[in-house]
């Protein structure tokens, strides 16, 4: 099954690449590696604002991370033209806007990792980091960046 067919089966339509909010580009390719800039969580087209451990639950954070995964896939598609060219998702780094005593950043990030695994199968297994941070641009609850290897 192609990646496009898998996305259709999951009911996912890839969004266009978001316009950067500052002085950076959405992605850079060097050799066979594609580096995607951090994508913040969005809900209804606006930043998904909140802080885990204060006014958002782990399940809400997980949903936000899944939404980011869809945006990341849209950017990766724009970068390489065909998601079937992805050989491996190499690394995911997640920043979770959370209170000092919140410790479930890894569970929030599963929202992204789980979807990537569903879409890419074995090629979706990746290294990962999940950090709790005091704040993310625009007050977003989660920001995630991704590195992929392509053909």
C-alpha positions as CSV (number, residue, x, y, z in Angstrom):
1,X,0.0,0.0,0.0
2,X,1.4,3.4,-0.9
3,X,1.7,6.2,1.7
4,X,-1.0,8.1,-0.1
5,X,-3.4,5.1,0.1
6,X,-2.5,4.7,3.8
7,X,-3.3,8.4,4.4
8,X,-6.6,8.0,2.6
9,X,-7.5,4.9,4.7
10,X,-6.8,7.0,7.8
11,X,-9.0,9.9,6.5
12,X,-6.0,12.3,6.5
13,X,-5.7,15.1,3.9
14,X,-2.2,16.7,4.0
15,X,-2.2,20.5,4.6
16,X,-0.1,22.9,2.6
17,X,3.2,24.1,4.1
18,X,2.6,26.7,6.7
19,X,4.2,30.1,6.2
20,X,7.1,30.5,8.6
21,X,6.3,32.9,11.5
22,X,10.0,34.1,11.8
23,X,13.3,34.1,10.0
24,X,13.6,30.4,9.0
25,X,12.5,28.0,6.2
26,X,10.1,25.1,6.7
27,X,12.7,22.5,5.7
28,X,16.2,22.0,4.5
29,X,17.6,19.0,2.7
30,X,21.3,18.1,2.8
31,X,22.3,14.9,1.1
32,X,19.6,12.3,1.8
33,X,18.4,13.9,5.1
34,X,15.5,16.3,5.3
35,X,15.3,18.5,8.4
36,X,11.8,19.9,9.1
37,X,11.6,23.0,11.3
38,X,9.5,22.9,14.4
39,X,5.8,22.9,13.9
40,X,3.5,24.2,16.6
41,X,0.1,22.6,17.5
42,X,-2.8,24.2,15.7
43,X,-6.5,23.8,16.3
44,X,-9.1,25.3,13.9
45,X,-6.2,27.1,12.1
46,X,-5.0,28.9,15.2
47,X,-2.2,28.1,17.7
48,X,-3.4,25.4,20.1
49,X,-2.7,27.3,23.3
50,X,-2.3,25.8,26.7
51,X,0.0,24.2,29.2
52,X,0.1,20.5,30.1
53,X,-0.4,20.0,33.8
54,X,-2.3,23.3,34.1
55,X,-5.2,23.6,31.7
56,X,-4.6,20.7,29.2
57,X,-4.7,17.0,29.8
58,X,-2.3,14.4,28.5
59,X,-4.9,13.2,26.1
60,X,-5.4,16.7,24.8
61,X,-1.7,17.1,24.4
62,X,-1.5,13.7,22.6
63,X,-4.2,15.0,20.2
64,X,-2.2,18.1,19.6
65,X,0.9,16.1,18.8
66,X,-1.1,14.0,16.4
67,X,-2.3,17.2,14.6
68,X,1.4,18.3,14.4
69,X,2.3,15.0,12.8
70,X,-0.2,15.6,10.0
71,X,1.3,19.1,9.5
72,X,4.8,17.6,9.5
73,X,3.8,15.1,6.8
74,X,2.4,17.9,4.7
75,X,5.7,19.7,4.9
76,X,7.7,16.5,4.3
77,X,5.5,15.9,1.2
78,X,6.3,19.4,-0.1
79,X,10.0,18.9,0.5
80,X,10.3,15.6,-1.3
81,X,7.3,15.5,-3.7
82,X,6.3,11.9,-2.8
83,X,6.2,10.4,0.7
84,X,7.0,7.0,-0.8
85,X,10.6,8.4,-1.2
86,X,11.0,8.4,2.6
87,X,13.3,5.6,3.5
88,X,13.3,6.3,7.3
89,X,11.9,8.7,9.8
90,X,15.2,9.3,11.7
91,X,14.3,11.5,14.6
92,X,11.5,13.4,16.3
93,X,12.1,16.1,18.8
94,X,9.1,17.3,20.9
95,X,8.8,20.3,23.1
96,X,5.8,20.2,25.5
97,X,4.7,23.4,27.2
98,X,4.2,22.1,30.7
99,X,4.3,22.9,34.4
100,X,7.4,22.1,36.3
101,X,5.8,19.1,38.0
102,X,4.3,17.6,34.8
103,X,6.1,14.4,33.7
104,X,4.1,12.9,30.8
105,X,5.8,14.7,27.9
106,X,6.7,11.2,26.5
107,X,3.0,10.3,26.4
108,X,2.0,13.5,24.7
109,X,4.7,12.9,22.0
110,X,3.2,9.5,21.4
111,X,0.4,11.3,19.5
112,X,3.0,12.1,16.8
113,X,5.1,8.9,17.0
114,X,2.0,6.6,16.8
115,X,0.7,8.3,13.7
116,X,4.1,8.3,12.0
117,X,4.3,4.5,12.8
118,X,0.9,3.9,11.3
119,X,1.7,5.8,8.1
120,X,5.3,4.5,7.5
121,X,5.4,1.1,9.2
122,X,9.0,-0.1,9.9
123,X,10.3,3.1,8.2
124,X,8.4,5.1,10.8
125,X,10.4,3.8,13.7
126,X,12.5,6.7,14.9
127,X,14.8,8.0,17.6
128,X,13.0,10.6,19.8
129,X,13.4,13.2,22.5
130,X,10.5,14.8,24.5
131,X,11.2,17.8,26.7
132,X,9.1,19.9,29.0
133,X,9.6,23.6,28.5
134,X,8.3,26.7,30.2
135,X,6.8,28.3,27.0
136,X,6.5,27.8,23.2
137,X,6.0,30.5,20.6
138,X,2.5,31.9,20.5
139,X,1.6,30.0,23.7
140,X,1.3,26.7,21.8
141,X,1.0,23.6,23.9
142,X,3.4,21.4,21.7
143,X,6.1,22.0,19.1
144,X,7.7,19.1,17.1
145,X,10.5,18.9,14.6
146,X,11.5,15.9,12.4
147,X,14.4,14.5,10.5
148,X,13.8,12.0,7.6
149,X,16.1,10.1,5.3
150,X,14.9,10.0,1.6
151,X,16.0,8.1,-1.5
